[in-house]
Amino acid sequence: MPMLTINPSGKTVQSAEGISILEALLAAGEPIKHKCDGKAECGSCHISVTEGRKSLSKIQRIENEKLDGIVGVGSGSRLACQAKLGTENITVQLLND
């Protein structure tokens, strides 16, 4: 089971392979905006994956299109609702308030 490190809190939690980062964050009690309930319609769950991003699921068209419309997108940008955990540990930076 992969370990998910969440910044800026520094909290580390064990998560199940195959679930979305959003699901893992909510299970860990981390506050994260997610207005569209994980449908990749709003972009409010935009995060930055700072370590381990190659082990995540590949970016699909719907996620890529939504990220194209978000200001401040970088190479580690993902939507937490769409990125599924693989077998490797990852570190994410929450970008919302």
KOLVOTI-968779 format. One record per atom (N, C-alpha, C): residue number from 1; x, y, z; atom name. Coordinates in nm, 4 decimals. Each point is the difference from the previous one (the first is absolute). Example, Ala and Ser with C-alpha at 12.3 -4.5 7.8 and 13.67 -1.06 7.14 Angstrom:
2
(atom 1, (1.3190, -0.5690, 0.7800), "N")
(atom 1, (-0.0890, 0.1190, 0.0000), "CA")
(atom 1, (0.0900, 0.1200, 0.0000), "C")
(atom 2, (-0.0350, 0.1050, -0.0720), "N")
(atom 2, (0.0820, 0.1190, 0.0060), "CA")
(atom 2, (-0.0770, 0.1090, 0.0730), "C")
***
This chain:
97
(atom 1, (0.0842, -0.1188, 0.0000), "N")
(atom 1, (-0.0842, 0.1188, 0.0000), "CA")
(atom 1, (0.0884, 0.1247, 0.0000), "C")
(atom 2, (-0.0322, 0.0930, -0.0896), "N")
(atom 2, (0.0820, 0.1209, -0.0082), "CA")
(atom 2, (-0.0225, 0.0936, 0.1187), "C")
(atom 3, (0.1037, 0.0737, 0.0336), "N")
(atom 3, (-0.0085, 0.1049, 0.1017), "CA")
(atom 3, (-0.0205, 0.1328, -0.0729), "C")
(atom 4, (-0.0902, 0.0797, 0.0522), "N")
(atom 4, (-0.0300, 0.1313, -0.0552), "CA")
(atom 4, (0.0432, 0.1047, 0.1013), "C")
(atom 5, (0.0950, 0.0858, -0.0396), "N")
(atom 5, (0.0424, 0.1110, 0.0853), "CA")
(atom 5, (-0.0691, 0.1255, -0.0506), "C")
(atom 6, (-0.0613, 0.0723, 0.0921), "N")
(atom 6, (-0.0828, 0.1148, -0.0336), "CA")
(atom 6, (0.0645, 0.1266, 0.0558), "C")
(atom 7, (0.0331, 0.0916, -0.0893), "N")
(atom 7, (0.0540, 0.1285, 0.0424), "CA")
(atom 7, (-0.1026, 0.1081, -0.0269), "C")
(atom 8, (-0.0099, 0.1033, 0.0799), "N")
(atom 8, (0.1000, 0.0461, 0.0945), "CA")
(atom 8, (-0.0073, -0.0637, 0.1384), "C")
(atom 9, (-0.0976, -0.0862, 0.0279), "N")
(atom 9, (-0.0129, -0.0544, 0.1358), "CA")
(atom 9, (0.1113, -0.0966, 0.0375), "C")
(atom 10, (0.0589, -0.0688, -0.0989), "N")
(atom 10, (0.1037, -0.0987, 0.0276), "CA")
(atom 10, (-0.0562, -0.1351, 0.0443), "C")
(atom 11, (-0.1307, -0.0126, 0.0029), "N")
(atom 11, (-0.0655, -0.1259, 0.0392), "CA")
(atom 11, (0.0309, -0.1084, -0.1029), "C")
(atom 12, (0.0260, -0.1218, 0.0483), "N")
(atom 12, (0.0228, -0.1152, -0.0867), "CA")
(atom 12, (-0.1011, -0.1072, 0.0365), "C")
(atom 13, (-0.0674, -0.0526, -0.1034), "N")
(atom 13, (-0.1011, -0.1030, 0.0213), "CA")
(atom 13, (0.0198, -0.1129, -0.0990), "C")
(atom 14, (-0.0379, -0.1195, 0.0416), "N")
(atom 14, (0.0035, -0.1141, -0.0900), "CA")
(atom 14, (-0.1325, -0.0025, -0.0750), "C")
(atom 15, (0.0078, -0.0213, -0.1312), "N")
(atom 15, (-0.1198, 0.0022, -0.0833), "CA")
(atom 15, (-0.0048, -0.1236, -0.0879), "C")
(atom 16, (-0.1175, -0.0305, -0.0486), "N")
(atom 16, (-0.0182, -0.1168, -0.0859), "CA")
(atom 16, (0.0367, 0.0322, -0.1443), "C")
(atom 17, (0.0656, -0.0923, -0.0641), "N")
(atom 17, (0.0310, 0.0121, -0.1416), "CA")
(atom 17, (-0.1302, 0.0059, -0.0793), "C")
(atom 18, (-0.0043, 0.0875, -0.1018), "N")
(atom 18, (-0.1154, 0.0078, -0.0883), "CA")
(atom 18, (-0.1056, 0.1009, 0.0385), "C")
(atom 19, (0.0096, 0.0598, 0.1196), "N")
(atom 19, (-0.0970, 0.1038, 0.0351), "CA")
(atom 19, (0.0549, 0.1355, -0.0432), "C")
(atom 20, (-0.0879, 0.0967, -0.0136), "N")
(atom 20, (0.0448, 0.1330, -0.0403), "CA")
(atom 20, (0.0695, 0.0695, 0.1175), "C")
(atom 21, (0.0834, 0.0952, -0.0331), "N")
(atom 21, (0.0644, 0.0802, 0.1044), "CA")
(atom 21, (-0.1075, 0.0717, 0.0815), "C")
(atom 22, (-0.1064, 0.0458, -0.0655), "N")
(atom 22, (-0.1096, 0.0655, 0.0719), "CA")
(atom 22, (-0.0583, -0.0929, 0.1056), "C")
(atom 23, (-0.0273, -0.1237, -0.0364), "N")
(atom 23, (-0.0545, -0.0967, 0.0957), "CA")
(atom 23, (0.0960, -0.0211, 0.1172), "C")
(atom 24, (0.1295, -0.0093, -0.0308), "N")
(atom 24, (0.1005, -0.0200, 0.1047), "CA")
(atom 24, (0.0082, 0.1205, 0.0929), "C")
(atom 25, (-0.0073, 0.1205, -0.0575), "N")
(atom 25, (0.0059, 0.1215, 0.0817), "CA")
(atom 25, (-0.1222, 0.0109, 0.0914), "C")
(atom 26, (-0.1159, -0.0272, -0.0540), "N")
(atom 26, (-0.1218, 0.0078, 0.0809), "CA")
(atom 26, (0.0013, -0.1054, 0.1103), "C")
(atom 27, (0.0473, -0.1204, -0.0299), "N")
(atom 27, (0.0087, -0.1062, 0.1007), "CA")
(atom 27, (0.0967, 0.0380, 0.1114), "C")
(atom 28, (0.1020, 0.0815, -0.0347), "N")
(atom 28, (0.0988, 0.0438, 0.0981), "CA")
(atom 28, (-0.0464, 0.1225, 0.0779), "C")
(atom 29, (-0.1177, 0.0508, -0.0334), "N")
(atom 29, (-0.0525, 0.1167, 0.0708), "CA")
(atom 29, (0.0602, 0.1315, -0.0449), "C")
(atom 30, (0.0618, 0.0012, -0.1188), "N")
(atom 30, (0.0612, 0.1228, -0.0519), "CA")
(atom 30, (-0.1044, 0.0828, -0.0734), "C")
(atom 31, (-0.0090, 0.1277, 0.0310), "N")
(atom 31, (-0.0970, 0.0843, -0.0704), "CA")
(atom 31, (0.0499, 0.0325, -0.1411), "C")
(atom 32, (-0.0819, -0.0296, -0.0980), "N")
(atom 32, (0.0326, 0.0326, -0.1390), "CA")
(atom 32, (-0.1299, 0.0324, -0.0723), "C")
(atom 33, (0.0030, 0.1066, -0.0780), "N")
(atom 33, (-0.1184, 0.0358, -0.0774), "CA")
(atom 33, (-0.0249, -0.1070, -0.1060), "C")
(atom 34, (-0.1260, -0.0283, -0.0230), "N")
(atom 34, (-0.0397, -0.0950, -0.1050), "CA")
(atom 34, (-0.1470, 0.0230, -0.0339), "C")
(atom 35, (-0.0251, 0.1094, -0.0678), "N")
(atom 35, (-0.1359, 0.0471, -0.0261), "CA")
(atom 35, (-0.0825, -0.0934, -0.0875), "C")
(atom 36, (0.0627, -0.0730, -0.0914), "N")
(atom 36, (-0.0766, -0.0817, -0.0950), "CA")
(atom 36, (-0.0059, -0.1471, 0.0413), "C")
(atom 37, (0.0414, -0.0307, 0.1209), "N")
(atom 37, (-0.0041, -0.1377, 0.0510), "CA")
(atom 37, (0.0791, -0.0994, -0.0845), "C")
(atom 38, (0.1157, 0.0437, -0.0504), "N")
(atom 38, (0.0904, -0.0925, -0.0688), "CA")
(atom 38, (-0.0284, -0.0260, -0.1458), "C")
(atom 39, (-0.0684, 0.0912, -0.0667), "N")
(atom 39, (-0.0356, -0.0205, -0.1408), "CA")
(atom 39, (0.0898, 0.0761, -0.0967), "C")
(atom 40, (0.1048, 0.0644, 0.0506), "N")
(atom 40, (0.0943, 0.0791, -0.0820), "CA")
(atom 40, (-0.0695, 0.1140, -0.0739), "C")
(atom 41, (-0.1041, 0.0555, 0.0596), "N")
(atom 41, (-0.0728, 0.1090, -0.0635), "CA")
(atom 41, (0.0397, 0.1378, 0.0506), "C")
(atom 42, (0.0588, 0.0089, 0.1210), "N")
(atom 42, (0.0221, 0.1321, 0.0584), "CA")
(atom 42, (0.1480, 0.0382, 0.0148), "C")
(atom 43, (0.0869, -0.0949, 0.0180), "N")
(atom 43, (0.1416, 0.0302, 0.0189), "CA")
(atom 43, (0.0359, 0.0462, 0.1398), "C")
(atom 44, (-0.0964, -0.0013, 0.0933), "N")
(atom 44, (0.0272, 0.0517, 0.1343), "CA")
(atom 44, (0.0948, -0.0890, 0.0809), "C")
(atom 45, (0.0198, -0.1244, -0.0398), "N")
(atom 45, (0.0888, -0.0904, 0.0739), "CA")
(atom 45, (0.1403, -0.0055, -0.0617), "C")
(atom 46, (0.0374, 0.1054, -0.0707), "N")
(atom 46, (0.1335, 0.0097, -0.0601), "CA")
(atom 46, (0.1065, -0.0095, 0.1084), "C")
(atom 47, (0.0945, -0.0919, -0.0178), "N")
(atom 47, (0.1112, -0.0196, 0.0930), "CA")
(atom 47, (0.1295, -0.0063, -0.0798), "C")
(atom 48, (0.1106, 0.0028, 0.0707), "N")
(atom 48, (0.1308, -0.0220, -0.0618), "CA")
(atom 48, (0.0589, -0.1266, 0.0601), "C")
(atom 49, (0.0404, -0.0926, -0.0860), "N")
(atom 49, (0.0648, -0.1227, 0.0447), "CA")
(atom 49, (0.1502, 0.0260, -0.0054), "C")
(atom 50, (0.0630, 0.0068, 0.1165), "N")
(atom 50, (0.1411, 0.0377, 0.0064), "CA")
(atom 50, (0.0945, -0.1200, -0.0008), "C")
(atom 51, (-0.0504, -0.1175, 0.0360), "N")
(atom 51, (0.0804, -0.1224, -0.0061), "CA")
(atom 51, (-0.0884, -0.1175, -0.0375), "C")
(atom 52, (0.0510, -0.0866, -0.0873), "N")
(atom 52, (-0.0673, -0.1241, -0.0339), "CA")
(atom 52, (-0.1067, 0.0088, -0.1070), "C")
(atom 53, (-0.0019, 0.1078, -0.0776), "N")
(atom 53, (-0.1101, 0.0161, -0.0956), "CA")
(atom 53, (-0.0024, -0.1052, -0.1107), "C")
(atom 54, (0.1136, -0.0627, -0.0279), "N")
(atom 54, (0.0023, -0.1020, -0.1059), "CA")
(atom 54, (-0.0769, -0.1257, 0.0385), "C")
(atom 55, (-0.0248, -0.0191, 0.1290), "N")
(atom 55, (-0.0743, -0.1188, 0.0420), "CA")
(atom 55, (-0.1511, 0.0215, -0.0038), "C")
(atom 56, (-0.0439, 0.1236, -0.0263), "N")
(atom 56, (-0.1437, 0.0288, -0.0067), "CA")
(atom 56, (-0.0572, -0.0425, -0.1347), "C")
(atom 57, (-0.1308, -0.0105, -0.0058), "N")
(atom 57, (-0.0671, -0.0283, -0.1266), "CA")
(atom 57, (0.0337, 0.1100, -0.1004), "C")
(atom 58, (-0.0061, -0.0351, -0.1267), "N")
(atom 58, (0.0291, 0.0974, -0.1061), "CA")
(atom 58, (-0.1122, 0.1032, -0.0075), "C")
(atom 59, (0.0380, 0.1206, -0.0405), "N")
(atom 59, (-0.0985, 0.1066, -0.0161), "CA")
(atom 59, (-0.0886, -0.0327, -0.1204), "C")
(atom 60, (-0.1299, -0.0021, 0.0242), "N")
(atom 60, (-0.0966, -0.0238, -0.1068), "CA")
(atom 60, (-0.0440, 0.1334, -0.0597), "C")
(atom 61, (-0.0649, -0.0058, -0.1151), "N")
(atom 61, (-0.0400, 0.1192, -0.0740), "CA")
(atom 61, (-0.0811, 0.0980, 0.0851), "C")
(atom 62, (-0.0980, -0.0475, 0.0746), "N")
(atom 62, (-0.0864, 0.0881, 0.0793), "CA")
(atom 62, (0.0805, 0.0782, 0.1050), "C")
(atom 63, (0.0967, -0.0665, 0.0631), "N")
(atom 63, (0.0842, 0.0672, 0.0990), "CA")
(atom 63, (0.0920, 0.1001, -0.0680), "C")
(atom 64, (0.0596, -0.0398, -0.1104), "N")
(atom 64, (0.0920, 0.0871, -0.0727), "CA")
(atom 64, (-0.0706, 0.1273, -0.0469), "C")
(atom 65, (-0.1220, -0.0145, -0.0505), "N")
(atom 65, (-0.0759, 0.1167, -0.0457), "CA")
(atom 65, (-0.0307, 0.0950, 0.1156), "C")
(atom 66, (-0.0353, -0.0547, 0.1158), "N")
(atom 66, (-0.0303, 0.0847, 0.1159), "CA")
(atom 66, (0.1268, 0.0697, 0.0494), "C")
(atom 67, (0.1121, -0.0719, 0.0039), "N")
(atom 67, (0.1263, 0.0610, 0.0439), "CA")
(atom 67, (0.0434, 0.1125, -0.0934), "C")
(atom 68, (-0.0292, -0.0131, -0.1297), "N")
(atom 68, (0.0352, 0.1048, -0.0963), "CA")
(atom 68, (-0.0637, 0.1342, 0.0347), "C")
(atom 69, (-0.1139, -0.0018, 0.0681), "N")
(atom 69, (-0.0704, 0.1229, 0.0337), "CA")
(atom 69, (0.0311, 0.0560, 0.1373), "C")
(atom 70, (0.0943, -0.0607, 0.0723), "N")
(atom 70, (0.0314, 0.0435, 0.1358), "CA")
(atom 70, (0.1294, 0.0813, 0.0006), "C")
(atom 71, (-0.0027, 0.1150, 0.0640), "N")
(atom 71, (0.1184, 0.0842, 0.0140), "CA")
(atom 71, (0.0959, -0.0660, 0.0993), "C")
(atom 72, (0.1294, 0.0031, -0.0293), "N")
(atom 72, (0.1000, -0.0519, 0.0924), "CA")
(atom 72, (0.0288, -0.1486, -0.0143), "C")
(atom 73, (-0.0399, -0.0592, -0.1112), "N")
(atom 73, (0.0243, -0.1420, -0.0228), "CA")
(atom 73, (0.1479, -0.0213, -0.0307), "C")
(atom 74, (0.0584, -0.1011, 0.0641), "N")
(atom 74, (0.1399, -0.0342, -0.0231), "CA")
(atom 74, (0.0130, -0.1455, -0.0391), "C")
(atom 75, (0.1230, -0.0471, -0.0113), "N")
(atom 75, (0.0241, -0.1369, -0.0452), "CA")
(atom 75, (-0.0538, -0.1051, 0.0968), "C")
(atom 76, (-0.0144, 0.0335, 0.1265), "N")
(atom 76, (-0.0525, -0.0947, 0.0976), "CA")
(atom 76, (-0.1477, 0.0156, 0.0277), "C")
(atom 77, (-0.0670, 0.0857, -0.0764), "N")
(atom 77, (-0.1413, 0.0273, 0.0235), "CA")
(atom 77, (-0.0875, -0.1193, -0.0342), "C")
(atom 78, (-0.0947, -0.0280, 0.0884), "N")
(atom 78, (-0.1011, -0.1036, -0.0225), "CA")
(atom 78, (-0.1286, 0.0445, 0.0664), "C")
(atom 79, (-0.1093, -0.0605, -0.0406), "N")
(atom 79, (-0.1254, 0.0137, 0.0723), "CA")
(atom 79, (-0.0058, -0.1173, 0.0960), "C")
(atom 80, (-0.0171, 0.0286, 0.1274), "N")
(atom 80, (0.0004, -0.1063, 0.1009), "CA")
(atom 80, (-0.1112, -0.1012, -0.0247), "C")
(atom 81, (-0.1084, 0.0436, -0.0614), "N")
(atom 81, (-0.1120, -0.0907, -0.0245), "CA")
(atom 81, (0.0274, -0.0988, -0.1128), "C")
(atom 82, (0.0971, 0.0293, -0.0844), "N")
(atom 82, (0.0259, -0.0843, -0.1165), "CA")
(atom 82, (0.1270, -0.0836, 0.0114), "C")
(atom 83, (0.0969, 0.0453, 0.0776), "N")
(atom 83, (0.1275, -0.0708, 0.0137), "CA")
(atom 83, (-0.0170, -0.1178, 0.0961), "C")
(atom 84, (0.0230, -0.1186, -0.0498), "N")
(atom 84, (-0.0139, -0.1214, 0.0817), "CA")
(atom 84, (0.1379, -0.0446, 0.0491), "C")
(atom 85, (0.0036, -0.0443, 0.1248), "N")
(atom 85, (0.1248, -0.0440, 0.0613), "CA")
(atom 85, (0.0467, -0.1319, -0.0602), "C")
(atom 86, (0.1312, -0.0091, -0.0172), "N")
(atom 86, (0.0615, -0.1240, -0.0443), "CA")
(atom 86, (0.0614, -0.0708, 0.1190), "C")
(atom 87, (0.1127, -0.0657, -0.0223), "N")
(atom 87, (0.0640, -0.0770, 0.1066), "CA")
(atom 87, (0.1076, 0.0775, 0.0745), "C")
(atom 88, (0.0436, 0.1123, -0.0553), "N")
(atom 88, (0.1096, 0.0771, 0.0587), "CA")
(atom 88, (-0.0525, 0.1103, 0.0915), "C")
(atom 89, (0.0833, 0.0425, 0.0929), "N")
(atom 89, (-0.0321, 0.1112, 0.0891), "CA")
(atom 89, (-0.0014, 0.1298, -0.0790), "C")
(atom 90, (-0.0871, 0.0923, 0.0408), "N")
(atom 90, (-0.0037, 0.1302, -0.0655), "CA")
(atom 90, (-0.0103, 0.1113, 0.1041), "C")
(atom 91, (0.0387, 0.1194, -0.0430), "N")
(atom 91, (-0.0128, 0.1209, 0.0817), "CA")
(atom 91, (-0.0772, 0.1016, -0.0808), "C")
(atom 92, (-0.1007, 0.0598, 0.0642), "N")
(atom 92, (-0.0808, 0.1017, -0.0685), "CA")
(atom 92, (0.0032, 0.1304, 0.0779), "C")
(atom 93, (-0.0191, 0.1072, -0.0734), "N")
(atom 93, (-0.0116, 0.1343, 0.0574), "CA")
(atom 93, (-0.1423, 0.0466, -0.0251), "C")
(atom 94, (-0.0756, 0.0257, 0.1076), "N")
(atom 94, (-0.1346, 0.0529, -0.0169), "CA")
(atom 94, (0.0105, 0.1469, -0.0372), "C")
(atom 95, (-0.0762, 0.0408, -0.0994), "N")
(atom 95, (0.0111, 0.1355, -0.0529), "CA")
(atom 95, (-0.1171, 0.0891, 0.0352), "C")
(atom 96, (-0.1060, -0.0561, 0.0572), "N")
(atom 96, (-0.1170, 0.0835, 0.0330), "CA")
(atom 96, (0.0012, 0.0364, 0.1470), "C")
(atom 97, (-0.0853, 0.0946, 0.0362), "N")
(atom 97, (-0.0087, 0.0478, 0.1386), "CA")
(atom 97, (-0.0698, -0.1008, 0.0884), "C")
***
